[in-house]
Amino acid sequence: MALLTERIRYLTEHYKTHQKDHHSRRGLLKLVGKRRRFLEYMKASKVSRYQGIIAELGLRK
């Protein structure tokens, strides 16, 4: 989860300076979707671990 978040942050910064890089944008959107699905799974199965991950990574949920 932390690796996905770090990669998303890196690609977000990359995309701010390279707006026309659509290949990286597609990769960014795929990573965001993968992280979202993983968080939904954690929320449904292990709520305490989900809350810990959200707090530790500083996500907005």
Number of C-alpha atoms within 10 A of each C-alpha: 13 11 9 14 16 12 15 19 13 12 18 15 10 14 16 10 9 13 10 10 12 11 8 16 17 11 14 20 13 13 17 16 12 14 18 12 12 13 20 14 13 16 14 9 11 12 14 10 12 18 14 11 16 14 12 10 12 10 9 6 7
